Amino acid sequence: MAAIASSNEQQQQQKCNAETFCSAVKIINLKVPSTYLLDQTSKTPDPLILDCEYEVDENEKGFVLKWLLDNQPVYQWIPSKNPFPFQSFKNRVDTSYVVSQEHMHKHRAMAIIKPLANFTGEYMCTVQTYSGIDRKSVKLKIIVRESKFDLSYYLNGDGYITVDCHARDISPLPKLQIRINDELFTTDNLKSVRGENGLYNASISGRIRKDQLESPATIECLLSIPETNYNKRRSTTYYVITSGL
């Protein structure tokens, strides 16, 4: 089935090049979130729905819809057949999901259940018939919520205070910053380790002289995922402890 569809697509690509407009089928909208937050603590996470809205004549022959991730096919649907997830998405797609009761649109959406961190990438929807083809793509980033996010400080015997910030089991690799009284605190470079599960443990640390800190001082750690709106914050307050007379 996949080989036949690929052969048909190659033929349509030759017919529908940059100099030829094919109106038999046309994608009008991709409904794909830019990010999807995967909560490791949830036993029944919400499915990730990728929808491809298109216009096609009911009389068109040879209709095939495909979803691809980074140019590799992951899902295919032909109206006369059941949806077919490819090996990389096997057991990860709800093939019973119906987005429309219209015959030519029923299973156009791919409902991903329990997405994995490596499902991040560029998703492309292609729709084709014997007389036309169209495709559109969009990028999606899977964010795996950290299992732990800690901020701490401790006094050293040399008159310095060490501030540590840690994030565990998160993906993709986050950015960490420490601020003291809203001013960026100079720290060592981010240290990170990627586990066998593909998730990161990341940390930063810095030292400051005790006599350079006002009391009280607000210490914060800011966590963010680049190119997304995912942000977290942890804070604590430093007080100078004076002994009584």
Secondary structure, DSSP 4 states (H G I P E B T S, - for coil): -HHHHHHHHHHHHHHSSTT----SEEEEEEE--SEEEE-TT-SSPPPEEEEEEEEE-TT-SS-EEEEEETTEEEEEE-TTS--EE-GGGTTSB-TT--S-SSTTTTT-SEEESS--GGG-EEEEEEEEETTEEEEEEEEEEEEEPPSEEEEEEEE-TTSEEEEEEEEEEEBS--EEEEEETTEEPP-PPPEEEE-TTS-EEEEEEEEEEGGGS-SSEEEEEEEE-TTS--EEEEEEEE-------
